[in-house]
Amino acid sequence: MKDAIVLYPSPGMGHLISMLELAKLIHAHHPTFSITLIIQSPPLNQPSTAVETSQQIAAATAKCIAAVSAAVPSINLHHLPQISLPPTCITLSPVQLEFELPRLHLPTINQILQTLSQTSKVKAFVIDFFCDAAFRVSTDLNIPTYYYFPTSAGGLSHFLYFPTEPENNSGDQPVWVPGLPPIPFTDIPEVAQDRTTEIYRKLLETSTHMANSSGVVVNTFELLESRALRAIWDGLCTPEKRTPPPVFPVGPLISTNSDDEGENGHCLSWLNKQPSKSVVFLSFGSMGLFPAKQLTEMAMALESSGHRFLWVVRDPPSEGEDKEQGLDEILPEGFVERTRKRGLVVKRWAPQVAVLSHGSVGGFVTHCGWNSVLEAICGGVPMVAWPLYAEQRLNRVLLVEEFKLALPLNESGDGLVSSAELEKRVRELMESERGRKVRERVLLMRDGAKAAMDSGGTSRVALTKLTQLWKQG
């Protein structure tokens, strides 16, 4: 019987892409394993709270899966059936739904694992933390179960420390987590701030399962997050357990698919004409939506800064008809024409990995999504940190205070970043001594990331330790 590894990602693009890269990494270095990917489809009745429709999610997912299938045809894909949500789920928030969908798929997951076990030796079931509902199924079947944590080791240390955190924080005191700088209470993920909610109970349960799992695979590398990893390895984040779970930093795992063609592929030809390290790149992920007022402030900042820029813009949220708007409708009148000689504005998408790897790009204004952070590090691009949702505010603390790879943006009381503030930070990143130090630091981490993934590097060693555990099991 062949040794099999089963991977179960969450359908969110940041989670899915990262675990697909994990599958490719395992196959590249340990091809004797049979690899099966279980793919969730969006529900037929996508809730109105979702940012994207079922069709948009399905299309993006299909594109990613097709790229992996073309690169590694031997990876087995198992698509879960598309289901309709029960009425109780229609009003769930996106985060609640991320946890709930895997629970609704449990009978099918159980069947898949049992069927696969009849023809293969399932050495490991690797699940995204949002797929925690499957933990009991796989452990009941005596299948070693691992979690894949697609964000930082700092985020993992905070997540594992959940059950230990004192309960009397009123919000005016920083959160202290082993291996991390003090975190302002408002910078921990919003879903973790209110302990009375059902979603907090779910996070707590997932943290406990993770601490009792066979191990955790995390998308980072040791040089970048040595302090957080050491705190986890030393058991400081799980003091109630005699032995902490094994943690394997195997990153940076970033998309290796060629994305320099198709819509807005002209970004690269435009960059080819710009001087070295002269362009500021602004991009905020698939859910990075700004109100019209904020887009105006951003445009004013870029125009006043005098620096070259490549800006990815999405339509502002609208309660009316879902109609695509032109750039002249979204941005200040005449902005695109006035800045044409030194700026390029594109709608919705740019080939981010290729852009951040381009020699003309000298700075990145980012929402601090972990995939984007790692892509910037691998490209050697310093950052201005502008977090929007999920764990991104925590990532900002790490980027600015711990890693020293980014400059922070200050928001006003209503959450708006003024044109003056953005212009100040862009100039500081591109012109100042502080910006130069951040640039030097990110180049050091770029080289460290490459070394970690090379033969004998820390991430390759961690992957070897992990696969040896699987082979021995």
Secondary structure as GFF3:
##gff-version 3
##sequence-region A 1 473
A	DSSP	beta_strand	2	8	.	.	.	ID=ss1
A	DSSP	alpha_helix	13	29	.	.	.	ID=ss2
A	DSSP	beta_strand	34	39	.	.	.	ID=ss3
A	DSSP	alpha_helix	54	71	.	.	.	ID=ss4
A	DSSP	beta_strand	76	79	.	.	.	ID=ss5
A	DSSP	three_ten_helix	87	89	.	.	.	ID=ss6
A	DSSP	alpha_helix	94	104	.	.	.	ID=ss7
A	DSSP	alpha_helix	106	119	.	.	.	ID=ss8
A	DSSP	beta_strand	120	128	.	.	.	ID=ss9
A	DSSP	three_ten_helix	129	134	.	.	.	ID=ss10
A	DSSP	alpha_helix	135	140	.	.	.	ID=ss11
A	DSSP	beta_strand	145	149	.	.	.	ID=ss12
A	DSSP	alpha_helix	153	161	.	.	.	ID=ss13
A	DSSP	three_ten_helix	162	164	.	.	.	ID=ss14
A	DSSP	three_ten_helix	185	187	.	.	.	ID=ss15
A	DSSP	three_ten_helix	190	192	.	.	.	ID=ss16
A	DSSP	alpha_helix	198	211	.	.	.	ID=ss17
A	DSSP	beta_strand	215	218	.	.	.	ID=ss18
A	DSSP	alpha_helix	226	233	.	.	.	ID=ss19
A	DSSP	beta_strand	247	249	.	.	.	ID=ss20
A	DSSP	alpha_helix	266	271	.	.	.	ID=ss21
A	DSSP	beta_strand	279	283	.	.	.	ID=ss22
A	DSSP	alpha_helix	292	305	.	.	.	ID=ss23
A	DSSP	beta_strand	308	313	.	.	.	ID=ss24
A	DSSP	alpha_helix	327	330	.	.	.	ID=ss25
A	DSSP	alpha_helix	335	338	.	.	.	ID=ss26
A	DSSP	beta_strand	343	347	.	.	.	ID=ss27
A	DSSP	alpha_helix	352	356	.	.	.	ID=ss28
A	DSSP	beta_strand	361	366	.	.	.	ID=ss29
A	DSSP	alpha_helix	370	379	.	.	.	ID=ss30
A	DSSP	beta_strand	383	385	.	.	.	ID=ss31
A	DSSP	alpha_helix	392	397	.	.	.	ID=ss32
A	DSSP	pi_helix	398	402	.	.	.	ID=ss33
A	DSSP	beta_strand	406	408	.	.	.	ID=ss34
A	DSSP	alpha_helix	419	431	.	.	.	ID=ss35
A	DSSP	alpha_helix	433	453	.	.	.	ID=ss36
A	DSSP	alpha_helix	458	472	.	.	.	ID=ss37
###
